[in-house]
Amino acid sequence: MLETKQHKLKKVAALLGSASLISLIGPAFAQDTTSDDALTEDVIIVSGIRQSLEASADVKRNGQGVVDAITAEDIGKFPDTNLAESLQRITGVSIDRQNGEGSQVTVRGFGPDFNLVLLNGRQMPTAFLTGGAPASRSFDFGNIASEGIAGVRVYKTGRAAVPTGGIGSTLNILTARPLDAPGLRFSVGTKAVIDQSPIDDTSVTPEISGIFSNTFADGKFGVALVGSYQERESGFAQASTADGWRGAYLGSANDWGTLPQPPGDTQVTNRPGPNDVYSVPQNMNYRLTDVNRERLNGQLALQARPIETLTATLDYFYSENKVATERNDMSVWFNHGDTYSEWTDGPIASPIIYAEDFGPGGSDLSMGGGKFATKSENKSLGFNVEWEATDNLSFTADYHNSSAESGQDSPYGTSAVIGTADLQLRTQAVSFSNEMPVLSLGFQPGLDGIDASRHISTGTVFSNSYIKTEIEQLQLVASYDFDDSIIDSIDFGVSNTTNKVRSAFANAQRDTWGGAGPASDLPDDIFVRSDLAGHFDQFGGHDDPAMQKEFFTFDFDRMAGIIDDLYNACGGDGICRSDDFTTDRRTEEESLAGFIEIASSFELDGIPAKIVAGYRYEQTDITSQALVPVPAGTQWVAENEYGLIFDGTQDFTELTGEYEYWLPAIDFQLDPRDDLILRASYSHTMTRPSYADIQGGQTVNPGFRIDGGDGSQGNPGLLPFLSKNFDLSAEWYYDEASYISAGYFYKTVDNFIATDIIRETPFNLPTPFGGQRYQDAVAAVGSNDLKAIRQWIFNNADPSTFEITGTDSTGAIVGNIFGVPGEDPILEFDIAIPINEREASVDGWEFAIQHVFGDTGFGAIANYTVVSGDVEFDNMQPANGEPQFALIGLSNSANIIGFYDKNGLQGRIAYNWRDQFLSSTVGVSGTANNPLYVEPYGQFDVSASYEVRDGLTVFVEGINVTNETNRVVGRTTDYLNFATQTGARYAIGARYSF
């Protein structure tokens, strides 16, 4: 049973009382103040690349455990135009990109869901929008402009004093506070962003930002105000097998979609051997996508320090990010009929070419349009009080109420697709021997190429995803410094966090994919003949003479209006989306936490040493509800067709769960020399499961079998991922702003999630099979002939238990036989439920060097991370086996940065590289055991600035200046899933500060 909120607050009070008692034991003791407090951190205001690097190195050097940092070069000037792109410069940090911009972070091989993001020490809500009902806990750094950020701390080792939730890392984003930099400070910047998208002509869009900070009354009061507005137009070209690869078959397999077996395999060249593994493509797609993003950020901080020992801060943070995307694509679908194919040698045979001839019946060449429009808002209101009660005792209280919300920003929903097709396609062939697949087409005799007059309207999909997260958090922390004692300090605190999440989804779909009307319904002039191959000029194969080099685009809004008028596609009112969520999940997590951390300094054989040891207690109660469709009954529709009856009834189901953990953490530091630090750390950290896994709903599939049905449900009783972490590192600070570091880490993670099957009877539905009526029919017929059994029931059973809808061509009765409550047995379902089952370990090495070449102005940074795990995906396992478990996101990474900073001139060139990594064990179509690997990727970014006069600086920036592309592949590099070209991005601007 869940505890009441009042009872929880009593627990907070009890924990706080205990912690206060500890602080009063032995008032004669003292401590050295531990740097890097859990709730507040000093923000170092610097100017210039070198001073920024010095400040970041100081954070690393003085931090507890393994900490890395990025610090703003000056007020309003963070090192990169995107916060995530700055974070990737840190050793062991990699990023995922959306629309060519950094979005999510992976730390030490653990992906976005495994990293906790704080804003000024506060747990931030997340609303990362995905297809369907969103379930991710990952934070989207694309929502935050970098101009208002003073610094970021990345905690790679666990600490009792730091909120838990990230087994990869905890990232704390720090914003500007006026009393940290007394006096009047002002900065305003403007830039023109030049995006060399491969879709349209080069676009130029504006960005403007400003920050104002001032203190009054001899530094007793302060105000800081930050604002920024950014608009960006971009785009990308993508070639893909968008519906993935069908299966992973053995060469001996004989099923629909497999290659024909001998002797009928005359159209297979170099056929895969009996034990070779191969896959066939389900489709081929080229798409061109335009993206328009508008981002608005605002921050306000008010501070008061009426007396030297008391500081109060009230702050508000707001961000709004609108992303509007429009795409046009061309695709073909493989029916795996009359195919021709050529293959590489095994043991994993890859296609060289895969082709299909549809004969005179033809097939469809699809040309579709898509429109996606989302809006994300983040709001955070917080209040903080720091009180130095005595020279030894201090208290901090922090409260915030924050929300993150993402959803549709269009009458079409978050994503919309309109399809058209030409049904006169005769042949299609895809060559996979280049960087990008090359599609060639052949039409029916007498037809030459694409023709607008042959295109018909097909189906539509208007999807609407929504997520909102609200966090209310109270944290109370105290610290006591001891005098003349082996114990330096004791830090202790408690917190109460309530996290409310609503995740929902609705889908309005017209499945008229075979055609909604004749080609004459669509005006020819809506289709615009457009170049295709030219948008892929960075990929080998784009100039292949066999490639289909052009396709049709159309105006999405105009097409939506036409099909609404013709086929009532949007109900006649232009609002194509549905706001009636059929999936609606609501989860509340309430967590009580307490910690104690003790620091002690001493000597070992004359060598200074320090230990910081602590425990963190975490208790979480979960209540999860989900809206599920409630079946009203069952029916036997045809000989081998059985289904549930739904009458539109829906209801919320509720499930609960709870867990508690004691999480130890200990950091040991040894200083053999003034410039050398050796560290060892051991800690337990945790990450909570995804919102989908702990959702409270139980849903059953509409179709069932004679022996039962299938379904799925969430499991709020899931335990969090629990990681036991061990770190060793050495850091040599051989000169100012220069150091070399090396570290080893090892993590063992329990409670990875697998799927279990439980047998249940949800909704108590009677099944037409097995009751007295069915048994009588079997006895009368004398066999298990289902068709004969149905006919007997229609002729002999109670007419109220079935309905006759007609007869077939043989005169047999056709109709529906219903399950009868109280007479027929209850239908059983195999319910898939997520469970904690897996364990895996990850280890790796981190190496970094930062060097400043004296007073020359030149400097360099280089780092390299090696990561490996003990569970890898087996590419030789066929797809029809047990779903594989593998660690995703693990990859080596490196950064090399060269810079110059002297006499008002700054320049920087940075190369960031990430090796190949497994991004999913599930294919893009949702098929298990179809791996997705992101191939190695590296890009160059450059920037330069010059201070033309005091306070006025002009600058230029370039992102991905060599126009790198990226590819996502399957079992081999020939199994292409996505090949994407984005283009370079440049900016020119000016900044004025005083």
ZIGIPE-V840441 format. One record per backbone hydrogen bond with DSSP energy under -1.0 kcal/mol. CO is the residue of the C=O (numbers start at 0). NH is the residue of the N-H. E is the energy in kcal/mol with one decimal. If there is no record, write none. Layout:
CO|NH|E, CO|NH|E
This chain:
3|7|-2.0, 4|8|-2.4, 5|9|-1.9, 6|10|-1.9, 7|11|-2.3, 8|12|-2.5, 9|13|-2.4, 10|14|-2.8, 11|15|-2.8, 12|16|-2.6, 13|17|-2.3, 14|18|-2.6, 15|19|-2.6, 16|20|-2.0, 17|21|-2.0, 18|22|-1.8, 19|23|-1.0, 21|24|-1.2, 25|28|-1.9, 47|51|-2.0, 48|52|-2.4, 49|53|-2.3, 50|54|-2.3, 51|55|-2.3, 52|56|-2.5, 53|57|-2.1, 54|58|-1.8, 55|59|-2.1, 56|60|-2.7, 57|61|-2.8, 58|62|-1.1, 65|155|-2.3, 67|153|-3.2, 69|151|-2.4, 73|76|-2.5, 76|72|-1.8, 76|73|-1.1, 81|85|-1.3, 82|86|-1.9, 83|87|-1.6, 85|88|-1.7, 86|89|-1.9, 89|92|-2.1, 91|107|-2.8, 93|105|-3.4, 95|102|-2.9, 95|103|-1.3, 97|100|-1.8, 100|97|-2.7, 102|140|-3.1, 103|95|-2.6, 105|93|-3.3, 106|109|-2.1, 109|106|-2.2, 110|113|-2.2, 111|114|-1.4, 113|167|-2.8, 115|170|-3.1, 116|123|-1.9, 117|172|-3.0, 118|121|-1.1, 121|118|-2.3, 134|690|-2.0, 139|142|-1.7, 140|143|-1.4, 145|148|-1.7, 149|71|-2.4, 150|173|-3.2, 151|69|-2.0, 152|171|-2.8, 153|67|-2.1, 154|169|-1.8, 168|115|-1.9, 169|154|-3.1, 170|117|-3.6, 171|152|-2.4, 172|119|-3.0, 173|149|-2.6, 173|150|-1.4, 176|179|-1.1, 177|180|-1.4, 184|212|-3.0, 185|993|-2.5, 186|210|-3.0, 187|991|-2.9, 188|208|-2.6, 189|989|-2.3, 190|206|-1.8, 191|987|-1.9, 192|204|-2.3, 193|985|-3.2, 194|196|-1.3, 194|202|-1.5, 202|194|-2.0, 204|192|-3.3, 205|230|-2.0, 206|190|-2.5, 207|228|-3.0, 208|188|-3.1, 209|226|-2.6, 210|186|-2.4, 211|224|-3.1, 212|184|-3.6, 213|222|-2.5, 215|219|-1.3, 215|220|-1.8, 219|304|-3.9, 220|215|-3.1, 221|302|-2.6, 222|213|-2.3, 223|300|-2.6, 224|211|-2.9, 225|298|-2.6, 226|209|-2.7, 227|296|-2.3, 228|207|-2.6, 229|294|-2.9, 231|292|-3.0, 233|290|-3.0, 235|288|-2.5, 236|980|-2.7, 237|286|-2.7, 238|978|-2.3, 239|284|-3.0, 240|243|-3.0, 243|281|-2.1, 245|279|-1.3, 247|878|-1.2, 248|277|-2.3, 249|252|-2.2, 254|257|-2.0, 260|263|-1.5, 264|267|-1.8, 266|340|-2.3, 268|342|-1.7, 272|275|-1.5, 273|251|-1.5, 275|250|-1.7, 276|348|-1.9, 277|248|-2.5, 279|245|-3.5, 281|333|-2.4, 283|331|-2.1, 284|239|-3.0, 285|329|-2.5, 286|237|-2.7, 287|327|-2.1, 288|235|-2.0, 289|325|-2.4, 290|233|-2.9, 291|323|-3.1, 292|231|-2.7, 293|321|-3.2, 294|229|-2.5, 295|319|-2.7, 296|227|-2.2, 297|317|-2.7, 298|225|-2.6, 299|315|-2.6, 300|223|-2.3, 301|313|-2.9, 302|221|-2.4, 303|311|-2.9, 306|309|-1.8, 308|387|-3.1, 310|385|-2.9, 311|303|-2.4, 312|383|-2.8, 313|301|-3.2, 314|381|-2.7, 315|299|-2.4, 316|379|-2.2, 317|297|-2.7, 318|377|-2.4, 319|295|-2.9, 320|375|-2.3, 321|293|-2.6, 322|373|-2.4, 323|291|-2.8, 324|371|-3.2, 325|289|-3.2, 326|369|-2.4, 327|287|-2.6, 328|367|-1.3, 329|285|-2.6, 330|365|-2.3, 331|283|-1.9, 336|338|-1.5, 337|356|-2.7, 339|354|-3.3, 340|268|-2.9, 341|351|-3.5, 341|352|-1.3, 346|276|-3.0, 349|343|-2.6, 351|431|-2.3, 352|341|-2.1, 353|429|-2.5, 354|339|-2.2, 355|427|-2.0, 358|361|-1.4, 362|424|-2.0, 364|421|-2.2, 365|330|-2.5, 367|328|-2.3, 368|417|-2.7, 369|326|-2.6, 370|415|-1.5, 371|324|-3.8, 372|408|-1.9, 373|322|-2.2, 374|406|-1.8, 375|320|-2.7, 376|404|-2.6, 377|318|-2.2, 378|402|-2.9, 379|316|-2.6, 380|400|-2.4, 381|314|-2.3, 382|398|-2.7, 383|312|-3.1, 384|396|-2.5, 385|310|-2.6, 386|388|-1.2, 386|394|-3.0, 391|480|-2.6, 392|389|-2.1, 393|478|-2.5, 394|386|-3.1, 395|476|-3.1, 396|384|-2.6, 397|474|-3.2, 398|382|-3.0, 399|472|-2.4, 400|380|-2.0, 401|470|-2.9, 402|378|-2.6, 403|468|-3.0, 404|376|-2.9, 405|466|-2.3, 406|374|-2.3, 409|412|-1.5, 410|576|-2.1, 414|462|-3.0, 415|370|-2.1, 416|460|-2.2, 417|368|-2.5, 418|457|-2.7, 419|366|-2.3, 420|455|-2.6, 421|364|-2.8, 423|443|-1.9, 424|362|-1.6, 425|357|-3.1, 426|441|-2.4, 427|355|-2.6, 428|439|-2.7, 429|353|-2.2, 430|437|-2.3, 437|430|-2.5, 438|547|-2.8, 439|428|-2.2, 441|425|-2.7, 441|426|-2.4, 443|446|-2.2, 450|453|-1.6, 451|454|-1.4, 455|420|-2.0, 456|515|-3.0, 458|418|-2.4, 459|509|-2.6, 460|416|-2.6, 461|507|-2.6, 462|413|-1.1, 462|414|-1.8, 463|505|-1.9, 465|503|-2.9, 466|405|-2.8, 467|501|-2.6, 468|403|-2.6, 469|499|-2.9, 470|401|-2.9, 471|497|-2.7, 472|399|-2.0, 473|495|-2.2, 474|397|-3.0, 475|493|-2.3, 476|395|-3.1, 477|491|-2.5, 478|393|-2.4, 479|489|-2.0, 481|29|-4.5, 487|481|-2.5, 488|598|-2.4, 489|479|-2.6, 490|596|-3.2, 491|477|-3.3, 492|594|-2.6, 493|475|-2.9, 494|592|-2.7, 495|473|-2.2, 496|590|-3.2, 497|471|-2.2, 498|588|-2.8, 499|469|-2.8, 500|586|-2.7, 501|467|-2.4, 502|584|-3.5, 503|465|-2.2, 504|581|-1.2, 504|582|-2.2, 505|463|-2.6, 507|461|-2.6, 509|459|-1.5, 511|514|-1.7, 517|520|-1.8, 518|521|-1.4, 522|525|-1.6, 523|526|-1.6, 527|552|-2.3, 529|550|-2.1, 531|534|-1.5, 532|535|-2.0, 535|538|-2.1, 538|541|-1.5, 539|435|-1.6, 540|543|-1.6, 543|546|-1.8, 548|531|-2.8, 548|532|-1.1, 550|529|-3.3, 552|527|-2.9, 554|558|-2.4, 555|559|-2.6, 556|560|-2.0, 557|561|-2.0, 558|562|-2.5, 559|563|-1.6, 560|564|-2.1, 561|565|-2.5, 562|566|-2.5, 562|568|-1.3, 563|567|-1.4, 567|570|-1.4, 569|572|-1.3, 573|575|-1.2, 578|580|-1.1, 582|504|-2.5, 583|626|-2.6, 584|502|-2.8, 585|624|-3.7, 586|500|-3.2, 587|622|-2.2, 588|498|-3.2, 589|620|-2.4, 590|496|-2.7, 591|618|-2.5, 592|494|-2.6, 593|616|-3.6, 594|492|-2.1, 595|614|-1.9, 596|490|-3.2, 597|612|-2.6, 598|487|-2.6, 598|488|-1.5, 599|610|-2.7, 601|608|-3.1, 603|606|-1.6, 606|603|-2.6, 607|670|-2.7, 608|601|-2.3, 609|668|-2.9, 610|599|-2.7, 611|666|-2.7, 612|597|-3.3, 613|664|-2.2, 614|595|-1.9, 615|662|-3.7, 616|593|-1.7, 617|660|-2.7, 618|591|-2.8, 619|658|-2.0, 620|589|-2.5, 621|656|-2.0, 622|587|-2.6, 623|654|-2.7, 624|585|-3.2, 625|652|-2.7, 627|650|-2.2, 632|644|-3.0, 633|818|-1.6, 634|642|-2.5, 635|816|-2.0, 637|640|-1.6, 640|636|-1.7, 640|637|-1.7, 641|703|-1.3, 642|634|-2.4, 644|631|-3.3, 644|632|-1.0, 648|629|-2.9, 650|627|-2.9, 652|625|-2.1, 654|623|-2.9, 656|621|-3.3, 658|619|-2.9, 660|617|-2.7, 662|615|-1.9, 663|683|-2.0, 664|613|-2.8, 665|681|-2.4, 666|611|-2.5, 667|679|-2.3, 668|609|-2.4, 669|677|-3.0, 672|675|-1.2, 674|732|-3.0, 676|730|-2.7, 677|669|-2.7, 678|728|-2.2, 679|667|-3.3, 680|726|-2.6, 681|665|-2.8, 682|724|-3.3, 684|722|-3.2, 686|720|-2.8, 689|693|-1.3, 691|694|-1.0, 692|714|-3.3, 696|713|-1.7, 698|711|-2.8, 701|643|-2.9, 704|707|-1.3, 707|704|-3.1, 708|829|-3.1, 709|700|-2.6, 710|831|-2.7, 711|698|-2.7, 714|717|-2.0, 720|686|-2.0, 721|749|-3.0, 722|684|-2.4, 723|747|-2.0, 724|682|-2.0, 725|745|-2.4, 726|680|-2.4, 727|743|-3.2, 728|678|-2.9, 729|741|-2.3, 730|676|-2.7, 731|733|-1.2, 731|739|-2.0, 734|737|-2.2, 737|734|-1.3, 738|849|-2.8, 739|731|-3.2, 740|847|-2.5, 741|729|-2.7, 742|845|-2.6, 743|727|-2.6, 744|843|-2.1, 745|725|-2.4, 746|841|-2.8, 747|723|-2.5, 748|839|-2.2, 749|721|-1.5, 751|836|-2.7, 751|837|-1.8, 753|834|-2.5, 755|832|-3.0, 757|830|-3.4, 759|828|-3.2, 760|763|-1.3, 764|826|-3.9, 770|774|-2.7, 771|775|-2.8, 772|776|-1.7, 773|777|-2.3, 774|778|-2.5, 775|779|-2.2, 776|780|-2.7, 777|781|-2.7, 784|788|-2.5, 785|789|-2.3, 786|790|-1.9, 787|791|-2.1, 788|792|-2.1, 789|793|-2.4, 790|794|-1.7, 791|795|-1.9, 792|796|-2.4, 797|800|-2.4, 798|801|-1.2, 800|817|-2.3, 802|815|-2.3, 805|813|-3.5, 807|810|-1.7, 811|807|-2.2, 813|804|-2.6, 813|805|-1.5, 815|802|-2.6, 816|635|-3.1, 819|822|-1.6, 819|823|-2.6, 824|766|-2.9, 827|708|-2.3, 828|759|-2.4, 829|710|-1.8, 830|757|-2.5, 831|712|-2.0, 832|755|-2.9, 834|753|-2.9, 837|751|-1.7, 839|748|-3.5, 840|869|-1.8, 841|746|-3.5, 842|867|-2.5, 843|744|-2.4, 844|865|-2.8, 845|742|-2.5, 846|863|-2.6, 847|740|-2.7, 848|861|-2.5, 849|738|-2.2, 850|859|-2.7, 851|853|-2.1, 852|855|-2.0, 856|900|-2.1, 857|852|-2.4, 858|898|-2.5, 859|850|-3.0, 860|896|-3.3, 861|848|-2.8, 862|894|-2.1, 863|846|-2.6, 864|892|-1.9, 865|844|-1.8, 867|842|-2.5, 870|886|-1.8, 873|876|-1.6, 877|880|-1.2, 891|914|-3.1, 892|864|-3.0, 893|912|-2.8, 894|862|-2.2, 895|910|-2.9, 896|860|-2.8, 897|908|-2.5, 898|858|-2.0, 899|906|-2.4, 901|904|-2.0, 903|946|-2.0, 904|901|-2.3, 905|944|-2.6, 906|899|-2.5, 907|942|-2.4, 908|897|-2.5, 909|940|-2.7, 910|895|-2.2, 911|938|-2.0, 912|893|-2.5, 913|936|-2.6, 916|933|-2.8, 917|888|-3.1, 919|931|-2.5, 920|929|-1.4, 922|925|-2.2, 926|922|-2.8, 931|918|-3.1, 931|919|-1.2, 932|968|-2.9, 933|916|-1.8, 936|913|-2.7, 938|911|-2.2, 939|960|-2.0, 940|909|-3.2, 941|957|-3.0, 942|907|-2.9, 943|955|-2.7, 944|905|-2.8, 945|947|-1.1, 945|953|-2.4, 948|951|-2.0, 950|992|-2.4, 951|947|-1.2, 951|948|-1.3, 952|990|-3.0, 953|945|-2.6, 954|988|-2.4, 955|943|-2.4, 956|986|-2.3, 957|941|-2.5, 958|984|-2.2, 959|962|-2.0, 965|979|-2.9, 966|934|-2.6, 967|976|-3.1, 967|977|-2.1, 968|932|-3.3, 971|974|-1.4, 973|975|-2.0, 974|969|-1.7, 976|240|-1.5, 977|967|-2.9, 978|238|-2.3, 979|965|-2.0, 980|236|-2.3, 983|195|-2.7, 984|958|-3.6, 985|193|-3.9, 986|956|-2.5, 987|191|-2.9, 988|954|-2.5, 989|189|-2.5, 990|952|-3.0, 991|187|-2.4
